[in-house]
Amino acid sequence: MKLFGTAGIRGPVGQQVTPELALSVGRAAAGDGDEFVLGRDGRETGQALAAAVAAGLESGGATVRRIGEVPTPTLAYASQGRRGVMVTASHNPPTDNGLKLFVDGREYGEDAERRLENRVADDPEPVAWDAWGTATDLDVIERYREAVVGYAEEVGASPEGLTVAVDCGNGVGSVAAPQVLRALGAEVRALNATVDGHFPGRESKPTPESLTDLRAFVADGNADIGIGLDGDADRLALVDADGEVVHEDTVLAVLAERYVRESEATDPVVLSTPNASARVDERVTAAGGRVERTALGVLHEGLADVRADGGEETTVVFAAEPWKHVHTGFGDWIDSVVSAAVLVRLVAASGLDRLTEPVTERPYRKANVECPDGVKADAMGTLETRLPERFPKAAVDTEYGVRLSFPDASWVLVRPSGTEPYIRVYAESDEVDTLVTETVTAVERAVN
């Protein structure tokens, strides 16, 4: 049985994600703790699936605190000191849904997910009738918003006089992001800020293509900057005054540099992923820190590993993969509401152009090479040898795929997709087209 992917359980409702599965996962999860917070995003199927999770948890003997329609980071915040289940498919289409589990503000790791899968497979019986848990409602959203405001007020400057357009994409970020930014003093223009599980305003994932309306709104002079969120508010895109989406790695580099410069740690570390740009390393190094990398989708496990290996002098001041940020001073979960608050105050203090000006932006490209799942392991084994032979001047890292780093700060990463029949190629270079073409050719030969 393989229930969990890189971001919990996620897939089409009625096929992969069903009320029966939600009930089973809830009952299995009850074996982990006595109290759970339970939240959901705005999808049409969320209410029924959350009810099934609650029934499973209660029949397994756990107490359930229902917190309603909230962003995933709000559920993570509420899970501190206990456990939590979020019913969400994040940025997936409205036909999908899923389950994500937390303990004390951290996503379940691989060991916990495996333990849960084994319990689901064993199909445990409910506990005795007089040992069933109870469910009550808990209002946590206001407390979460106040905590975000308090954290962000230590950063940058008041955004009074700054107009920010926030495109919530009809997701649950609608109940947190505009309110937080207004409380900080910004003038907020909210777009698609009614929670609707059909996502009528735009595709849930915030990309340059899906954010067309937000970009035009800002470019027309209606706002100084724009922010786009996904369906459960764990992804963020930033739009400049010209209506252009700021590259996700540039946003990451700006935040990472700020956290390193402000840190008093002896060894400030930024944790990122193999597909993150070398511009992040450049800005972190310039600020006096260093970058560690972990696999995509497991920032929570990477945080634990760096902290365990680094000793008392090592402090992870920020963790992120493109689009998704963990503000470790606030909590160990991905949180785009915090990102929006921090970025708005940084822009208010310095201006967006001044923040991004030091960041070196080289041409960046992605490509996919079709590869059946059963071929991926052999192909990657071949590429671990062939790619270093093809690019002998590059430093090689094979911990999370094959990443080649060149003396001019160019790089290329080749890794198997964990969810689709592809081997993915990421590259950043002044000669990016040539680098991608040569790498794709090598991957195709390894696959075939």
C-alpha positions as CSV (number, residue, x, y, z in Angstrom):
1,M,0.0,0.0,0.0
2,K,1.3,3.4,-0.9
3,L,-1.1,6.2,0.3
4,F,1.3,9.1,0.8
5,G,3.1,11.1,-1.9
6,T,5.4,14.1,-1.4
7,A,2.6,16.2,0.1
8,G,0.3,13.9,2.0
9,I,-2.5,11.9,0.4
10,R,-3.8,13.7,-2.7
11,G,-5.8,12.7,-5.8
12,P,-9.2,12.5,-7.5
13,V,-12.2,12.3,-5.3
14,G,-14.2,9.1,-5.6
15,Q,-11.2,7.3,-7.2
16,Q,-8.2,7.8,-5.0
17,V,-9.6,9.9,-2.2
18,T,-12.9,8.6,-0.7
19,P,-14.9,8.9,2.5
20,E,-14.0,5.3,3.3
21,L,-10.3,6.2,3.0
22,A,-10.8,9.3,5.1
23,L,-12.6,7.3,7.8
24,S,-9.8,4.6,7.8
25,V,-7.0,7.2,8.0
26,G,-8.8,9.0,10.8
27,R,-9.2,5.9,12.8
28,A,-5.6,4.8,12.1
29,A,-4.3,8.3,13.1
30,A,-6.1,8.1,16.4
31,G,-3.5,5.6,17.5
32,D,-0.9,8.5,17.4
33,G,-2.5,10.8,19.9
34,D,-5.4,11.8,22.1
35,E,-6.3,15.2,20.5
36,F,-6.4,16.4,16.9
37,V,-7.3,19.7,15.3
38,L,-9.2,19.2,12.0
39,G,-9.4,21.8,9.2
40,R,-10.3,21.9,5.5
41,D,-9.9,24.1,2.5
42,G,-12.9,25.3,0.5
43,R,-13.4,22.4,-1.9
44,E,-16.9,21.1,-2.4
45,T,-15.9,17.7,-1.1
46,G,-14.1,19.0,2.0
47,Q,-17.0,19.0,4.4
48,A,-17.9,15.3,3.8
49,L,-14.3,14.1,3.9
50,A,-13.7,16.1,7.1
51,A,-16.7,14.5,8.6
52,A,-15.4,11.1,7.7
53,V,-12.0,11.9,9.2
54,A,-13.7,13.1,12.4
55,A,-15.7,9.9,12.6
56,G,-12.5,7.9,12.2
57,L,-10.7,9.9,14.9
58,E,-13.5,9.7,17.4
59,S,-14.1,6.0,16.9
60,G,-10.4,5.5,17.4
61,G,-10.7,7.2,20.8
62,A,-9.4,10.7,19.9
63,T,-10.8,14.1,20.8
64,V,-11.4,16.3,17.7
65,R,-11.3,20.1,17.6
66,R,-12.9,21.3,14.3
67,I,-11.5,24.6,13.1
68,G,-13.5,24.8,9.8
69,E,-12.3,26.3,6.5
70,V,-8.8,27.6,7.1
71,P,-5.5,27.9,5.3
72,T,-3.2,24.9,5.8
73,P,-0.7,27.0,7.7
74,T,-3.5,27.9,10.2
75,L,-4.1,24.2,10.8
76,A,-0.3,23.7,11.3
77,Y,-0.3,26.6,13.7
78,A,-3.2,25.1,15.7
79,S,-1.5,21.7,15.8
80,Q,1.2,22.9,18.1
81,G,1.2,20.8,21.2
82,R,-1.1,18.3,19.6
83,R,-1.8,16.7,16.2
84,G,-3.7,17.8,13.2
85,V,-5.4,16.7,10.0
86,M,-5.9,19.1,7.1
87,V,-8.4,18.1,4.3
88,T,-6.9,19.8,1.2
89,A,-5.5,19.2,-2.2
90,S,-3.6,22.5,-2.2
91,H,-3.3,23.8,-5.7
92,N,-4.7,20.8,-7.5
93,P,-7.9,21.1,-9.6
94,P,-11.4,21.2,-7.8
95,T,-12.0,17.5,-8.7
96,D,-9.2,16.5,-6.3
97,N,-8.9,16.4,-2.5
98,G,-6.5,15.0,0.0
99,L,-5.3,14.6,3.6
100,K,-2.2,16.1,5.3
101,L,-1.2,15.3,8.8
102,F,0.7,17.3,11.4
103,V,2.2,16.9,14.8
104,D,3.2,19.9,16.9
105,G,3.3,22.2,13.8
106,R,5.3,19.8,11.6
107,E,4.2,17.7,8.7
108,Y,4.3,13.9,9.3
109,G,7.6,12.5,8.2
110,E,8.2,9.3,6.2
111,D,8.3,7.0,9.3
112,A,5.0,8.4,10.6
113,E,3.4,8.0,7.2
114,R,4.6,4.4,6.9
115,R,3.3,3.6,10.3
116,L,-0.1,5.1,9.4
117,E,-0.2,3.2,6.1
118,N,0.4,-0.1,8.0
119,R,-2.4,0.7,10.4
120,V,-4.8,1.5,7.5
121,A,-3.9,-1.8,5.9
122,D,-4.6,-3.6,9.2
123,D,-8.1,-2.0,9.3
124,P,-8.4,-1.6,13.1
125,E,-11.7,-2.0,14.8
126,P,-13.3,1.0,16.7
127,V,-12.4,1.2,20.3
128,A,-15.0,0.3,22.9
129,W,-18.2,2.3,22.7
130,D,-17.5,4.1,26.0
131,A,-14.0,5.1,24.9
132,W,-15.0,7.0,21.8
133,G,-13.8,10.6,21.6
134,T,-15.9,13.7,21.2
135,A,-15.8,16.6,18.7
136,T,-16.1,20.3,19.4
137,D,-15.7,23.5,17.4
138,L,-12.6,25.7,17.9
139,D,-12.2,29.2,16.6
140,V,-8.5,29.7,15.8
141,I,-8.3,31.9,12.7
142,E,-8.3,35.2,14.7
143,R,-5.5,34.0,17.0
144,Y,-3.5,32.9,14.0
145,R,-3.9,36.2,12.2
146,E,-2.9,38.1,15.3
147,A,0.2,35.9,15.7
148,V,1.3,36.6,12.0
149,V,0.8,40.3,12.5
150,G,2.9,40.3,15.7
151,Y,5.7,38.3,14.0
152,A,5.8,40.5,10.9
153,E,5.8,43.8,12.8
154,E,9.4,43.0,13.8
155,V,10.4,43.1,10.1
156,G,10.9,46.0,7.7
157,A,8.6,49.1,8.1
158,S,4.9,49.9,8.3
159,P,3.2,49.5,4.9
160,E,1.0,52.4,5.5
161,G,0.5,54.1,2.1
162,L,1.4,50.9,0.2
163,T,-1.4,49.5,-1.9
164,V,-1.2,45.7,-2.2
165,A,-3.4,43.6,-4.5
166,V,-4.0,40.1,-3.1
167,D,-5.4,37.4,-5.5
168,C,-6.6,34.6,-3.2
169,G,-7.7,32.5,-6.1
170,N,-11.1,31.7,-4.3
171,G,-9.0,29.7,-1.8
172,V,-9.0,29.8,2.0
173,G,-6.2,32.4,2.0
174,S,-9.2,34.7,1.7
175,V,-9.8,34.4,5.4
176,A,-6.3,35.3,6.4
177,A,-4.1,37.2,4.0
178,P,-6.1,40.4,3.3
179,Q,-7.0,40.7,6.9
180,V,-3.4,40.4,8.0
181,L,-2.1,42.9,5.5
182,R,-4.8,45.4,6.5
183,A,-3.9,45.0,10.2
184,L,-0.3,45.8,9.3
185,G,-1.4,49.0,7.7
186,A,-1.4,48.3,4.0
187,E,-4.2,49.4,1.6
188,V,-5.5,46.1,0.3
189,R,-7.3,45.3,-2.9
190,A,-8.6,41.8,-2.7
191,L,-9.3,39.8,-5.8
192,N,-11.1,36.4,-6.0
193,A,-11.4,36.6,-2.2
194,T,-14.6,34.6,-1.8
195,V,-14.0,31.0,-0.9
196,D,-15.4,28.8,-3.7
197,G,-14.4,25.2,-4.2
198,H,-14.9,25.5,-7.9
199,F,-12.1,28.1,-8.2
200,P,-14.1,30.2,-10.7
201,G,-11.7,33.1,-10.7
202,R,-8.6,31.3,-12.0
203,E,-6.7,28.0,-11.8
204,S,-5.6,27.5,-8.2
205,K,-1.9,27.3,-8.7
206,P,-0.5,30.8,-8.9
207,T,1.6,31.0,-12.0
208,P,2.4,33.8,-14.5
209,E,-0.3,32.3,-16.8
210,S,-3.0,32.0,-14.1
211,L,-2.4,35.4,-12.6
212,T,-3.3,37.3,-15.7
213,D,-6.0,39.4,-14.1
214,L,-3.8,40.2,-11.0
215,R,-0.9,41.2,-13.2
216,A,-3.1,43.5,-15.4
217,F,-4.7,45.0,-12.3
218,V,-1.3,46.0,-10.9
219,A,0.2,47.1,-14.2
220,D,-2.8,49.4,-14.7
221,G,-1.7,51.3,-11.6
222,N,-4.3,50.0,-9.2
223,A,-1.7,48.7,-6.7
224,D,2.0,49.0,-6.0
225,I,2.6,45.2,-5.9
226,G,0.5,42.1,-6.2
227,I,0.5,38.8,-4.3
228,G,-1.1,35.6,-5.6
229,L,-1.9,32.6,-3.4
230,D,-2.9,29.0,-4.1
231,G,-6.0,27.1,-2.8
232,D,-4.8,26.4,0.7
233,A,-2.4,29.4,1.1
234,D,0.9,27.5,1.2
235,R,2.2,28.9,-2.1
236,L,2.9,32.5,-3.0
237,A,3.7,34.5,-6.1
238,L,4.9,38.1,-6.1
239,V,4.0,40.6,-8.8
240,D,5.9,43.8,-9.4
241,A,4.6,47.3,-10.3
242,D,4.9,46.5,-14.0
243,G,2.7,43.4,-13.6
244,E,5.5,40.9,-14.0
245,V,5.8,37.9,-11.7
246,V,9.0,38.1,-9.8
247,H,10.9,34.9,-10.3
248,E,10.2,32.5,-7.4
249,D,13.9,32.0,-6.7
250,T,14.5,35.7,-6.5
251,V,11.8,35.9,-3.9
252,L,13.5,33.1,-2.1
253,A,16.9,34.8,-2.3
254,V,15.5,38.1,-0.9
255,L,13.9,36.4,2.1
256,A,16.9,34.1,2.7
257,E,19.4,37.0,2.7
258,R,17.2,39.1,5.0
259,Y,17.0,36.3,7.6
260,V,20.7,35.6,7.5
261,R,21.7,39.2,7.8
262,E,19.4,39.7,10.8
263,S,20.4,36.5,12.5
264,E,22.8,36.5,15.5
265,A,23.6,32.8,15.1
266,T,27.2,31.6,14.7
267,D,26.2,29.4,11.9
268,P,23.1,30.6,10.1
269,V,21.8,28.1,7.6
270,V,19.2,28.4,4.9
271,L,17.6,25.1,3.9
272,S,16.5,24.7,0.3
273,T,16.0,22.1,-2.4
274,P,18.1,20.9,-5.4
275,N,16.0,22.8,-7.9
276,A,16.6,26.2,-6.2
277,S,18.7,28.7,-8.0
278,A,22.4,29.5,-7.3
279,R,21.2,33.1,-6.8
280,V,20.1,31.9,-3.4
281,D,23.5,30.6,-2.5
282,E,25.1,33.8,-3.7
283,R,22.9,36.1,-1.6
284,V,23.1,33.8,1.5
285,T,26.9,33.6,1.2
286,A,27.2,37.4,0.8
287,A,25.1,37.8,4.0
288,G,27.4,35.5,5.9
289,G,25.4,32.2,5.9
290,R,25.4,29.0,4.1
291,V,22.9,26.8,2.2
292,E,22.0,23.2,2.8
293,R,19.7,21.2,0.5
294,T,17.1,18.5,1.0
295,A,14.8,16.6,-1.3
296,L,11.8,18.3,-2.8
297,G,8.7,18.0,-0.7
298,V,10.4,17.2,2.6
299,L,11.5,20.5,4.0
300,H,10.2,19.3,7.4
301,E,12.5,16.2,7.4
302,G,15.4,18.3,6.1
303,L,14.9,20.7,9.0
304,A,15.2,17.9,11.5
305,D,18.3,16.5,9.8
306,V,20.2,19.8,9.7
307,R,19.3,20.5,13.3
308,A,20.4,17.1,14.4
309,D,23.7,17.2,12.5
310,G,24.6,20.8,13.0
311,G,25.2,21.1,16.7
312,E,24.4,24.0,19.0
313,E,26.0,26.7,16.9
314,T,23.9,25.9,13.8
315,T,20.5,27.6,13.4
316,V,18.2,27.2,10.4
317,V,17.0,30.7,9.9
318,F,14.8,30.1,6.9
319,A,13.8,27.1,4.8
320,A,12.2,27.1,1.3
321,E,11.6,25.6,-2.0
322,P,10.4,27.7,-4.9
323,W,7.0,29.2,-4.2
324,K,6.9,27.7,-0.6
325,H,8.6,29.2,2.5
326,V,9.1,28.1,6.1
327,H,9.7,31.0,8.5
328,T,11.4,29.1,11.3
329,G,11.2,32.0,13.7
330,F,7.4,31.7,13.5
331,G,6.9,27.9,13.0
332,D,8.2,24.9,11.1
333,W,5.4,24.8,8.5
334,I,5.1,26.3,5.0
335,D,3.2,29.6,5.3
336,S,2.4,32.0,2.5
337,V,0.4,34.3,4.8
338,V,3.6,35.0,6.8
339,S,5.5,35.4,3.5
340,A,3.0,38.0,2.3
341,A,3.2,39.9,5.6
342,V,7.0,39.9,5.7
343,L,7.4,40.8,2.0
344,V,5.0,43.7,2.2
345,R,6.9,45.1,5.2
346,L,10.3,44.6,3.4
347,V,8.9,46.4,0.3
348,A,7.6,49.2,2.5
349,A,11.0,49.7,4.0
350,S,13.2,49.4,0.9
351,G,11.1,49.2,-2.3
352,L,10.9,46.1,-4.4
353,D,13.5,47.2,-6.9
354,R,16.1,47.8,-4.2
355,L,15.4,44.4,-2.7
356,T,15.8,42.5,-5.9
357,E,18.6,44.5,-7.5
358,P,21.5,42.6,-5.9
359,V,20.1,39.2,-7.0
360,T,21.8,37.9,-10.2
361,E,19.1,36.4,-12.5
362,R,20.4,34.1,-15.1
363,P,18.1,32.5,-17.8
364,Y,16.2,29.5,-16.3
365,R,14.5,26.6,-18.0
366,K,12.7,23.4,-17.2
367,A,12.2,20.4,-19.4
368,N,10.6,16.9,-19.0
369,V,11.7,13.7,-20.6
370,E,9.2,10.9,-20.7
371,C,10.3,7.9,-18.7
372,P,8.2,5.0,-17.4
373,D,8.4,4.5,-13.6
374,G,10.0,1.1,-14.0
375,V,12.9,2.6,-16.0
376,K,13.7,5.6,-13.8
377,A,16.1,3.9,-11.3
378,D,18.3,2.4,-14.1
379,A,18.2,5.6,-16.1
380,M,19.3,7.7,-13.1
381,G,22.1,5.2,-12.3
382,T,23.4,5.6,-15.9
383,L,23.2,9.4,-15.7
384,E,25.2,9.5,-12.5
385,T,28.1,8.4,-14.6
386,R,27.4,9.9,-18.0
387,L,26.5,13.5,-17.0
388,P,29.8,14.1,-15.1
389,E,31.7,12.6,-18.1
390,R,29.8,15.0,-20.4
391,F,30.5,18.0,-18.2
392,P,33.9,17.3,-16.6
393,K,34.3,20.9,-15.2
394,A,31.2,20.6,-13.0
395,A,31.0,19.8,-9.3
396,V,28.7,16.8,-8.9
397,D,26.1,16.1,-6.2
398,T,24.0,12.9,-6.5
399,E,22.2,13.0,-3.2
400,Y,18.9,14.2,-4.7
401,G,19.1,13.3,-8.4
402,V,22.2,14.6,-10.3
403,R,23.1,18.2,-9.8
404,L,26.0,19.7,-11.7
405,S,27.4,23.1,-10.6
406,F,29.7,25.0,-12.9
407,P,32.4,27.5,-12.0
408,D,30.4,30.5,-13.3
409,A,27.5,29.6,-11.0
410,S,25.5,27.9,-13.7
411,W,23.9,24.6,-12.8
412,V,21.7,21.8,-14.0
413,L,19.6,19.3,-12.1
414,V,18.2,16.0,-13.3
415,R,15.8,14.1,-11.1
416,P,13.0,11.6,-11.5
417,S,9.4,12.9,-10.9
418,G,7.8,11.3,-7.9
419,T,4.3,11.7,-9.3
420,E,4.5,11.5,-13.1
421,P,6.3,9.3,-15.7
422,Y,9.0,11.9,-16.4
423,I,12.6,12.7,-15.6
424,R,12.8,16.4,-15.0
425,V,15.6,18.7,-16.1
426,Y,16.2,22.1,-14.4
427,A,18.9,24.5,-15.6
428,E,20.1,28.0,-15.0
429,S,22.8,29.5,-17.2
430,D,23.7,32.3,-19.6
431,E,23.7,29.6,-22.2
432,V,20.7,27.8,-20.8
433,D,19.3,26.6,-24.1
434,T,22.5,24.8,-25.0
435,L,22.8,23.3,-21.5
436,V,19.2,22.0,-21.5
437,T,19.5,20.6,-25.0
438,E,22.7,18.7,-24.2
439,T,21.3,17.4,-20.9
440,V,18.0,16.3,-22.4
441,T,19.9,14.4,-25.1
442,A,21.9,12.6,-22.4
443,V,18.7,11.8,-20.5
444,E,16.9,10.5,-23.6
445,R,19.8,8.2,-24.3
446,A,19.8,6.9,-20.8
447,V,16.0,6.2,-20.9
448,N,16.1,4.5,-24.3
